[in-house]
Each structure stands twice: as structure tokens, then as C-alpha cells.
Amino acid sequence: MHTEVAAVLIDIESELRQMGLWDGEAPGEQALASEQPFAMDTLTLPQWLQFIFLPNMYRLIEAGAELPAKCGITPMAEEYFRGKGLAVTRLLRALEAVDELLSGAEDDYALPGRDA
């Protein structure tokens, strides 16, 4: 499962970059130390994905550690991106895939050009 999750994390990063939502500079330590869900008081959702979620997940995968048993990012992302006028379908599909992989649901994730 670590390999499948890693592949989806790469897709999430790629989508954030393609959408122009990848920051070149990390937020300050105080912003990253938020204890709110998704650091919603100090970061945007794309920043949370880039600076908290992705690095933490990559560390777990590289260490061969146990991955979270539950994940529910997609509803937050749908709400965050609602009305922003961005093409988010591929990003939402990747987030849904990581939610499903970590929460134990069937994975039917596939991007065009990628084997299912």
C-alpha cells in the first residue's frame, strides 16, 4: 500500500504545481505549528497539503511506518475550492484516492494516461 499512496502523493504535488498553487517559500514556523485541523487558521489548504500533509506522508512512507487508518481531505478540498474557478477535478480525484487508500475503501483512482 505504501507504493500506491506514494504514487498518489506525487500526483497531488504535480496537480498543485500545474495549478500554480505550489509555493516557492515555506510559511513561518508559527504558521506551520497550528493545531487547528488543516491549519485553517494559518495556512491555505494548498499550503497545508504542501508543507504539512505531503512531507509527513512522505516521511512515513520512507520509514516504512504505519500509515494513518483514516483520511478525509476531499470534503475540505471541495469546500475550499468551491467557487474559485479553478480546474480542480484531477486534484480532487487524487485527494479522493488517498482518502480511499488510507481509509480502506476500494481504489478506483486512475488519471488519463495512467494504468488503473
N, CA, C and O atoms as a GROMACS GRO file, in nm:
protein
  464
    1MET      N    1   0.082  -0.120   0.000
    1MET     CA    2   0.000   0.000   0.000
    1MET      C    3   0.087   0.126   0.000
    1MET      O    4   0.046   0.228  -0.056
    2HIS      N    5   0.204   0.122   0.061
    2HIS     CA    6   0.292   0.239   0.064
    2HIS      C    7   0.321   0.290  -0.077
    2HIS      O    8   0.324   0.411  -0.100
    3THR      N    9   0.343   0.198  -0.170
    3THR     CA   10   0.375   0.236  -0.308
    3THR      C   11   0.257   0.308  -0.374
    3THR      O   12   0.275   0.408  -0.442
    4GLU      N   13   0.137   0.256  -0.352
    4GLU     CA   14   0.018   0.318  -0.411
    4GLU      C   15  -0.004   0.458  -0.354
    4GLU      O   16  -0.036   0.551  -0.428
    5VAL      N   17   0.012   0.472  -0.224
    5VAL     CA   18  -0.006   0.602  -0.161
    5VAL      C   19   0.101   0.699  -0.212
    5VAL      O   20   0.070   0.815  -0.242
    6ALA      N   21   0.225   0.654  -0.222
    6ALA     CA   22   0.332   0.741  -0.272
    6ALA      C   23   0.301   0.792  -0.413
    6ALA      O   24   0.325   0.908  -0.444
    7ALA      N   25   0.249   0.705  -0.498
    7ALA     CA   26   0.215   0.746  -0.635
    7ALA      C   27   0.108   0.854  -0.635
    7ALA      O   28   0.116   0.948  -0.713
    8VAL      N   29   0.009   0.841  -0.548
    8VAL     CA   30  -0.097   0.942  -0.542
    8VAL      C   31  -0.044   1.072  -0.483
    8VAL      O   32  -0.084   1.180  -0.527
    9LEU      N   33   0.046   1.065  -0.387
    9LEU     CA   34   0.106   1.187  -0.331
    9LEU      C   35   0.182   1.263  -0.439
    9LEU      O   36   0.177   1.386  -0.444
   10ILE      N   37   0.250   1.192  -0.525
   10ILE     CA   38   0.321   1.256  -0.636
   10ILE      C   39   0.220   1.325  -0.728
   10ILE      O   40   0.246   1.435  -0.778
   11ASP      N   41   0.107   1.261  -0.751
   11ASP     CA   42   0.002   1.323  -0.834
   11ASP      C   43  -0.052   1.450  -0.769
   11ASP      O   44  -0.078   1.548  -0.838
   12ILE      N   45  -0.071   1.447  -0.638
   12ILE     CA   46  -0.120   1.565  -0.568
   12ILE      C   47  -0.022   1.680  -0.585
   12ILE      O   48  -0.061   1.792  -0.618
   13GLU      N   49   0.106   1.652  -0.563
   13GLU     CA   50   0.208   1.755  -0.580
   13GLU      C   51   0.208   1.808  -0.723
   13GLU      O   52   0.214   1.929  -0.745
   14SER      N   53   0.202   1.719  -0.820
   14SER     CA   54   0.202   1.759  -0.960
   14SER      C   55   0.084   1.849  -0.992
   14SER      O   56   0.099   1.950  -1.060
   15GLU      N   57  -0.034   1.813  -0.943
   15GLU     CA   58  -0.153   1.895  -0.969
   15GLU      C   59  -0.141   2.033  -0.906
   15GLU      O   60  -0.177   2.133  -0.968
   16LEU      N   61  -0.091   2.039  -0.783
   16LEU     CA   62  -0.072   2.170  -0.718
   16LEU      C   63   0.024   2.256  -0.798
   16LEU      O   64   0.001   2.376  -0.813
   17ARG      N   65   0.130   2.196  -0.848
   17ARG     CA   66   0.226   2.272  -0.930
   17ARG      C   67   0.162   2.320  -1.060
   17ARG      O   68   0.177   2.436  -1.097
   18GLN      N   69   0.091   2.231  -1.128
   18GLN     CA   70   0.028   2.268  -1.254
   18GLN      C   71  -0.077   2.377  -1.236
   18GLN      O   72  -0.099   2.458  -1.326
   19MET      N   73  -0.141   2.379  -1.121
   19MET     CA   74  -0.243   2.480  -1.094
   19MET      C   75  -0.183   2.612  -1.046
   19MET      O   76  -0.256   2.709  -1.026
   20GLY      N   77  -0.052   2.616  -1.027
   20GLY     CA   78   0.014   2.737  -0.979
   20GLY      C   79  -0.007   2.760  -0.830
   20GLY      O   80   0.003   2.872  -0.782
   21LEU      N   81  -0.036   2.652  -0.756
   21LEU     CA   82  -0.063   2.662  -0.613
   21LEU      C   83   0.054   2.612  -0.528
   21LEU      O   84   0.038   2.595  -0.407
   22TRP      N   85   0.168   2.588  -0.588
   22TRP     CA   86   0.286   2.540  -0.518
   22TRP      C   87   0.371   2.660  -0.481
   22TRP      O   88   0.416   2.734  -0.568
   23ASP      N   89   0.392   2.680  -0.351
   23ASP     CA   90   0.469   2.795  -0.304
   23ASP      C   91   0.619   2.768  -0.310
   23ASP      O   92   0.664   2.657  -0.281
   24GLY      N   93   0.694   2.869  -0.346
   24GLY     CA   94   0.839   2.858  -0.351
   24GLY      C   95   0.904   2.874  -0.216
   24GLY      O   96   1.021   2.839  -0.197
   25GLU      N   97   0.830   2.928  -0.121
   25GLU     CA   98   0.885   2.956   0.011
   25GLU      C   99   0.789   2.907   0.119
   25GLU      O  100   0.668   2.928   0.110
   26ALA      N  101   0.844   2.841   0.220
   26ALA     CA  102   0.761   2.788   0.328
   26ALA      C  103   0.710   2.900   0.418
   26ALA      O  104   0.779   3.001   0.437
   27PRO      N  105   0.591   2.884   0.473
   27PRO     CA  106   0.540   2.980   0.572
   27PRO      C  107   0.628   2.975   0.697
   27PRO      O  108   0.708   2.883   0.714
   28GLY      N  109   0.612   3.072   0.783
   28GLY     CA  110   0.690   3.077   0.907
   28GLY      C  111   0.657   2.962   1.001
   28GLY      O  112   0.554   2.896   0.986
   29GLU      N  113   0.745   2.939   1.096
   29GLU     CA  114   0.728   2.830   1.194
   29GLU      C  115   0.595   2.840   1.268
   29GLU      O  116   0.530   2.738   1.292
   30GLN      N  117   0.554   2.960   1.303
   30GLN     CA  118   0.429   2.977   1.377
   30GLN      C  119   0.309   2.930   1.293
   30GLN      O  120   0.219   2.865   1.346
   31ALA      N  121   0.310   2.962   1.165
   31ALA     CA  122   0.200   2.918   1.077
   31ALA      C  123   0.198   2.766   1.066
   31ALA      O  124   0.090   2.706   1.061
   32LEU      N  125   0.314   2.704   1.062
   32LEU     CA  126   0.322   2.559   1.049
   32LEU      C  127   0.290   2.487   1.180
   32LEU      O  128   0.262   2.367   1.178
   33ALA      N  129   0.294   2.558   1.291
   33ALA     CA  130   0.271   2.497   1.422
   33ALA      C  131   0.124   2.500   1.464
   33ALA      O  132   0.091   2.463   1.577
   34SER      N  133   0.037   2.543   1.376
   34SER     CA  134  -0.106   2.549   1.408
   34SER      C  135  -0.156   2.413   1.456
   34SER      O  136  -0.112   2.309   1.408
   35GLU      N  137  -0.248   2.416   1.550
   35GLU     CA  138  -0.308   2.293   1.599
   35GLU      C  139  -0.452   2.275   1.548
   35GLU      O  140  -0.520   2.180   1.585
   36GLN      N  141  -0.496   2.367   1.464
   36GLN     CA  142  -0.629   2.359   1.405
   36GLN      C  143  -0.629   2.253   1.293
   36GLN      O  144  -0.526   2.233   1.229
   37PRO      N  145  -0.741   2.187   1.270
   37PRO     CA  146  -0.748   2.094   1.157
   37PRO      C  147  -0.710   2.166   1.028
   37PRO      O  148  -0.758   2.276   1.001
   38PHE      N  149  -0.627   2.104   0.948
   38PHE     CA  150  -0.581   2.158   0.822
   38PHE      C  151  -0.509   2.293   0.839
   38PHE      O  152  -0.490   2.367   0.742
   39ALA      N  153  -0.469   2.325   0.962
   39ALA     CA  154  -0.404   2.455   0.992
   39ALA      C  155  -0.484   2.569   0.930
   39ALA      O  156  -0.428   2.666   0.880
   40MET      N  157  -0.616   2.555   0.935
   40MET     CA  158  -0.703   2.651   0.866
   40MET      C  159  -0.694   2.792   0.921
   40MET      O  160  -0.739   2.887   0.856
   41ASP      N  161  -0.636   2.808   1.038
   41ASP     CA  162  -0.620   2.943   1.094
   41ASP      C  163  -0.494   3.013   1.044
   41ASP      O  164  -0.480   3.134   1.061
   42THR      N  165  -0.401   2.937   0.984
   42THR     CA  166  -0.275   2.998   0.944
   42THR      C  167  -0.232   2.968   0.801
   42THR      O  168  -0.147   3.039   0.746
   43LEU      N  169  -0.289   2.864   0.739
   43LEU     CA  170  -0.247   2.824   0.604
   43LEU      C  171  -0.368   2.808   0.513
   43LEU      O  172  -0.479   2.784   0.559
   44THR      N  173  -0.345   2.822   0.384
   44THR     CA  174  -0.447   2.784   0.287
   44THR      C  175  -0.442   2.632   0.275
   44THR      O  176  -0.345   2.569   0.317
   45LEU      N  177  -0.545   2.573   0.218
   45LEU     CA  178  -0.543   2.427   0.200
   45LEU      C  179  -0.425   2.383   0.114
   45LEU      O  180  -0.358   2.286   0.150
   46PRO      N  181  -0.396   2.450   0.001
   46PRO     CA  182  -0.279   2.408  -0.076
   46PRO      C  183  -0.149   2.418   0.004
   46PRO      O  184  -0.061   2.332  -0.010
   47GLN      N  185  -0.135   2.520   0.088
   47GLN     CA  186  -0.015   2.529   0.173
   47GLN      C  187  -0.011   2.413   0.272
   47GLN      O  188   0.095   2.355   0.294
   48TRP      N  189  -0.125   2.379   0.332
   48TRP     CA  190  -0.129   2.267   0.426
   48TRP      C  191  -0.087   2.137   0.357
   48TRP      O  192  -0.011   2.058   0.412
   49LEU      N  193  -0.139   2.117   0.236
   49LEU     CA  194  -0.101   1.997   0.161
   49LEU      C  195   0.049   1.996   0.135
   49LEU      O  196   0.116   1.895   0.156
   50GLN      N  197   0.103   2.109   0.090
   50GLN     CA  198   0.244   2.117   0.052
   50GLN      C  199   0.339   2.109   0.171
   50GLN      O  200   0.439   2.038   0.165
   51PHE      N  201   0.308   2.179   0.277
   51PHE     CA  202   0.406   2.193   0.386
   51PHE      C  203   0.380   2.104   0.508
   51PHE      O  204   0.468   2.090   0.593
   52ILE      N  205   0.262   2.046   0.517
   52ILE     CA  206   0.234   1.959   0.632
   52ILE      C  207   0.198   1.818   0.586
   52ILE      O  208   0.266   1.722   0.622
   53PHE      N  209   0.092   1.804   0.508
   53PHE     CA  210   0.045   1.671   0.472
   53PHE      C  211   0.147   1.592   0.389
   53PHE      O  212   0.188   1.483   0.430
   54LEU      N  213   0.189   1.646   0.275
   54LEU     CA  214   0.280   1.572   0.188
   54LEU      C  215   0.412   1.536   0.258
   54LEU      O  216   0.453   1.420   0.253
   55PRO      N  217   0.480   1.632   0.324
   55PRO     CA  218   0.606   1.593   0.390
   55PRO      C  219   0.586   1.486   0.497
   55PRO      O  220   0.668   1.395   0.509
   56ASN      N  221   0.479   1.497   0.575
   56ASN     CA  222   0.455   1.397   0.680
   56ASN      C  223   0.428   1.260   0.619
   56ASN      O  224   0.478   1.158   0.668
   57MET      N  225   0.350   1.255   0.514
   57MET     CA  226   0.321   1.128   0.450
   57MET      C  227   0.446   1.068   0.385
   57MET      O  228   0.469   0.948   0.395
   58TYR      N  229   0.526   1.152   0.318
   58TYR     CA  230   0.650   1.101   0.258
   58TYR      C  231   0.742   1.044   0.366
   58TYR      O  232   0.806   0.940   0.344
   59ARG      N  233   0.751   1.110   0.482
   59ARG     CA  234   0.835   1.060   0.591
   59ARG      C  235   0.788   0.923   0.639
   59ARG      O  236   0.868   0.832   0.659
   60LEU      N  237   0.658   0.908   0.656
   60LEU     CA  238   0.603   0.779   0.698
   60LEU      C  239   0.634   0.670   0.596
   60LEU      O  240   0.674   0.559   0.633
   61ILE      N  241   0.617   0.701   0.470
   61ILE     CA  242   0.641   0.603   0.364
   61ILE      C  243   0.789   0.565   0.360
   61ILE      O  244   0.822   0.446   0.353
   62GLU      N  245   0.877   0.664   0.363
   62GLU     CA  246   1.020   0.637   0.358
   62GLU      C  247   1.067   0.553   0.477
   62GLU      O  248   1.159   0.472   0.464
   63ALA      N  249   1.004   0.573   0.591
   63ALA     CA  250   1.041   0.498   0.712
   63ALA      C  251   0.973   0.361   0.716
   63ALA      O  252   1.004   0.279   0.803
   64GLY      N  253   0.882   0.336   0.624
   64GLY     CA  254   0.808   0.212   0.626
   64GLY      C  255   0.714   0.204   0.745
   64GLY      O  256   0.675   0.095   0.788
   65ALA      N  257   0.678   0.320   0.798
   65ALA     CA  258   0.593   0.328   0.917
   65ALA      C  259   0.446   0.303   0.881
   65ALA      O  260   0.407   0.306   0.765
   66GLU      N  261   0.368   0.278   0.984
   66GLU     CA  262   0.225   0.260   0.965
   66GLU      C  263   0.163   0.391   0.917
   66GLU      O  264   0.192   0.498   0.970
   67LEU      N  265   0.079   0.379   0.817
   67LEU     CA  266   0.012   0.497   0.763
   67LEU      C  267  -0.118   0.521   0.840
   67LEU      O  268  -0.171   0.428   0.901
   68PRO      N  269  -0.169   0.644   0.838
   68PRO     CA  270  -0.295   0.672   0.907
   68PRO      C  271  -0.406   0.576   0.861
   68PRO      O  272  -0.412   0.538   0.744
   69ALA      N  273  -0.492   0.539   0.954
   69ALA     CA  274  -0.600   0.446   0.923
   69ALA      C  275  -0.723   0.516   0.867
   69ALA      O  276  -0.812   0.451   0.813
   70LYS      N  277  -0.728   0.646   0.878
   70LYS     CA  278  -0.840   0.726   0.827
   70LYS      C  279  -0.785   0.852   0.763
   70LYS      O  280  -0.684   0.908   0.807
   71CYS      N  281  -0.852   0.895   0.658
   71CYS     CA  282  -0.814   1.020   0.592
   71CYS      C  283  -0.939   1.076   0.527
   71CYS      O  284  -1.016   1.002   0.466
   72GLY      N  285  -0.960   1.206   0.540
   72GLY     CA  286  -1.079   1.268   0.483
   72GLY      C  287  -1.051   1.409   0.435
   72GLY      O  288  -1.112   1.505   0.482
   73ILE      N  289  -0.960   1.421   0.341
   73ILE     CA  290  -0.922   1.553   0.289
   73ILE      C  291  -1.019   1.604   0.183
   73ILE      O  292  -1.041   1.724   0.173
   74THR      N  293  -1.076   1.514   0.106
   74THR     CA  294  -1.157   1.555  -0.009
   74THR      C  295  -1.271   1.651   0.025
   74THR      O  296  -1.286   1.752  -0.043
   75PRO      N  297  -1.352   1.625   0.128
   75PRO     CA  298  -1.460   1.720   0.158
   75PRO      C  299  -1.408   1.861   0.188
   75PRO      O  300  -1.468   1.960   0.147
   76MET      N  301  -1.297   1.870   0.260
   76MET     CA  302  -1.238   2.001   0.290
   76MET      C  303  -1.192   2.069   0.160
   76MET      O  304  -1.212   2.189   0.141
   77ALA      N  305  -1.129   1.991   0.072
   77ALA     CA  306  -1.081   2.046  -0.055
   77ALA      C  307  -1.198   2.092  -0.143
   77ALA      O  308  -1.191   2.197  -0.205
   78GLU      N  309  -1.304   2.013  -0.147
   78GLU     CA  310  -1.421   2.053  -0.226
   78GLU      C  311  -1.476   2.186  -0.177
   78GLU      O  312  -1.510   2.274  -0.256
   79GLU      N  313  -1.484   2.200  -0.048
   79GLU     CA  314  -1.534   2.325   0.010
   79GLU      C  315  -1.437   2.440  -0.017
   79GLU      O  316  -1.480   2.550  -0.055
   80TYR      N  317  -1.309   2.417   0.002
   80TYR     CA  318  -1.208   2.521  -0.019
   80TYR      C  319  -1.212   2.573  -0.163
   80TYR      O  320  -1.206   2.694  -0.185
   81PHE      N  321  -1.220   2.483  -0.260
   81PHE     CA  322  -1.211   2.523  -0.400
   81PHE      C  323  -1.345   2.565  -0.461
   81PHE      O  324  -1.348   2.616  -0.573
   82ARG      N  325  -1.455   2.544  -0.389
   82ARG     CA  326  -1.587   2.582  -0.441
   82ARG      C  327  -1.589   2.731  -0.476
   82ARG      O  328  -1.555   2.817  -0.394
   83GLY      N  329  -1.629   2.760  -0.599
   83GLY     CA  330  -1.643   2.897  -0.644
   83GLY      C  331  -1.514   2.969  -0.677
   83GLY      O  332  -1.517   3.088  -0.708
   84LYS      N  333  -1.401   2.900  -0.673
   84LYS     CA  334  -1.273   2.966  -0.704
   84LYS      C  335  -1.243   2.969  -0.853
   84LYS      O  336  -1.150   3.037  -0.896
   85GLY      N  337  -1.319   2.896  -0.933
   85GLY     CA  338  -1.300   2.899  -1.077
   85GLY      C  339  -1.174   2.828  -1.125
   85GLY      O  340  -1.124   2.857  -1.233
   86LEU      N  341  -1.124   2.736  -1.047
   86LEU     CA  342  -1.005   2.660  -1.085
   86LEU      C  343  -1.045   2.522  -1.135
   86LEU      O  344  -1.145   2.465  -1.091
   87ALA      N  345  -0.966   2.469  -1.227
   87ALA     CA  346  -0.987   2.332  -1.275
   87ALA      C  347  -0.926   2.237  -1.171
   87ALA      O  348  -0.806   2.212  -1.170
   88VAL      N  349  -1.012   2.185  -1.084
   88VAL     CA  350  -0.963   2.106  -0.971
   88VAL      C  351  -0.999   1.958  -0.979
   88VAL      O  352  -0.970   1.883  -0.885
   89THR      N  353  -1.061   1.915  -1.086
   89THR     CA  354  -1.109   1.777  -1.094
   89THR      C  355  -0.998   1.676  -1.069
   89THR      O  356  -1.016   1.583  -0.990
   90ARG      N  357  -0.885   1.692  -1.133
   90ARG     CA  358  -0.775   1.595  -1.117
   90ARG      C  359  -0.718   1.599  -0.975
   90ARG      O  360  -0.685   1.494  -0.920
   91LEU      N  361  -0.708   1.716  -0.917
   91LEU     CA  362  -0.659   1.726  -0.780
   91LEU      C  363  -0.758   1.659  -0.684
   91LEU      O  364  -0.718   1.583  -0.596
   92LEU      N  365  -0.885   1.686  -0.702
   92LEU     CA  366  -0.986   1.624  -0.614
   92LEU      C  367  -0.987   1.472  -0.629
   92LEU      O  368  -1.005   1.400  -0.531
   93ARG      N  369  -0.968   1.422  -0.750
   93ARG     CA  370  -0.962   1.277  -0.771
   93ARG      C  371  -0.841   1.218  -0.700
   93ARG      O  372  -0.850   1.109  -0.643
   94ALA      N  373  -0.729   1.287  -0.703
   94ALA     CA  374  -0.610   1.237  -0.634
   94ALA      C  375  -0.631   1.239  -0.482
   94ALA      O  376  -0.592   1.146  -0.412
   95LEU      N  377  -0.692   1.346  -0.432
   95LEU     CA  378  -0.720   1.353  -0.288
   95LEU      C  379  -0.819   1.245  -0.247
   95LEU      O  380  -0.805   1.185  -0.141
   96GLU      N  381  -0.917   1.222  -0.330
   96GLU     CA  382  -1.014   1.116  -0.302
   96GLU      C  383  -0.944   0.979  -0.299
   96GLU      O  384  -0.977   0.893  -0.217
   97ALA      N  385  -0.849   0.961  -0.389
   97ALA     CA  386  -0.776   0.835  -0.393
   97ALA      C  387  -0.696   0.813  -0.267
   97ALA      O  388  -0.694   0.702  -0.213
   98VAL      N  389  -0.630   0.916  -0.218
   98VAL     CA  390  -0.552   0.899  -0.095
   98VAL      C  391  -0.646   0.876   0.023
   98VAL      O  392  -0.616   0.796   0.111
   99ASP      N  393  -0.759   0.944   0.024
   99ASP     CA  394  -0.860   0.918   0.129
   99ASP      C  395  -0.901   0.771   0.128
   99ASP      O  396  -0.904   0.706   0.232
  100GLU      N  397  -0.932   0.720   0.010
  100GLU     CA  398  -0.978   0.582  -0.004
  100GLU      C  399  -0.869   0.482   0.032
  100GLU      O  400  -0.896   0.384   0.102
  101LEU      N  401  -0.748   0.506  -0.014
  101LEU     CA  402  -0.638   0.415   0.017
  101LEU      C  403  -0.613   0.406   0.167
  101LEU      O  404  -0.596   0.298   0.222
  102LEU      N  405  -0.613   0.521   0.232
  102LEU     CA  406  -0.582   0.523   0.375
  102LEU      C  407  -0.700   0.477   0.460
  102LEU      O  408  -0.682   0.423   0.569
  103SER      N  409  -0.820   0.499   0.411
  103SER     CA  410  -0.938   0.462   0.490
  103SER      C  411  -0.987   0.321   0.458
  103SER      O  412  -1.081   0.272   0.520
  104GLY      N  413  -0.922   0.255   0.362
  104GLY     CA  414  -0.954   0.117   0.334
  104GLY      C  415  -1.064   0.093   0.233
  104GLY      O  416  -1.108  -0.020   0.217
  105ALA      N  417  -1.110   0.197   0.164
  105ALA     CA  418  -1.214   0.179   0.062
  105ALA      C  419  -1.151   0.127  -0.066
  105ALA      O  420  -1.030   0.133  -0.085
  106GLU      N  421  -1.235   0.076  -0.154
  106GLU     CA  422  -1.189   0.030  -0.284
  106GLU      C  423  -1.128   0.148  -0.360
  106GLU      O  424  -1.180   0.259  -0.355
  107ASP      N  425  -1.017   0.122  -0.428
  107ASP     CA  426  -0.950   0.227  -0.504
  107ASP      C  427  -0.982   0.213  -0.652
  107ASP      O  428  -0.942   0.117  -0.716
  108ASP      N  429  -1.056   0.310  -0.705
  108ASP     CA  430  -1.083   0.310  -0.848
  108ASP      C  431  -1.022   0.433  -0.912
  108ASP      O  432  -1.073   0.484  -1.012
  109TYR      N  433  -0.913   0.480  -0.855
  109TYR     CA  434  -0.845   0.600  -0.900
  109TYR      C  435  -0.764   0.573  -1.025
  109TYR      O  436  -0.688   0.476  -1.030
  110ALA      N  437  -0.779   0.657  -1.123
  110ALA     CA  438  -0.695   0.650  -1.241
  110ALA      C  439  -0.702   0.782  -1.313
  110ALA      O  440  -0.809   0.837  -1.336
  111LEU      N  441  -0.585   0.833  -1.348
  111LEU     CA  442  -0.579   0.955  -1.428
  111LEU      C  443  -0.561   0.914  -1.574
  111LEU      O  444  -0.506   0.808  -1.602
  112PRO      N  445  -0.606   0.996  -1.665
  112PRO     CA  446  -0.583   0.965  -1.806
  112PRO      C  447  -0.434   0.944  -1.830
  112PRO      O  448  -0.351   1.021  -1.781
  113GLY      N  449  -0.400   0.840  -1.904
  113GLY     CA  450  -0.260   0.813  -1.932
  113GLY      C  451  -0.192   0.730  -1.824
  113GLY      O  452  -0.074   0.698  -1.836
  114ARG      N  453  -0.264   0.695  -1.720
  114ARG     CA  454  -0.208   0.616  -1.610
  114ARG      C  455  -0.286   0.486  -1.605
  114ARG      O  456  -0.408   0.486  -1.614
  115ASP      N  457  -0.215   0.376  -1.590
  115ASP     CA  458  -0.283   0.247  -1.579
  115ASP      C  459  -0.365   0.243  -1.452
  115ASP      O  460  -0.320   0.288  -1.347
  116ALA      N  461  -0.483   0.191  -1.460
  116ALA     CA  462  -0.572   0.181  -1.343
  116ALA      C  463  -0.531   0.066  -1.256
  116ALA      O  464  -0.594   0.041  -1.152
   0.00000   0.00000   0.00000
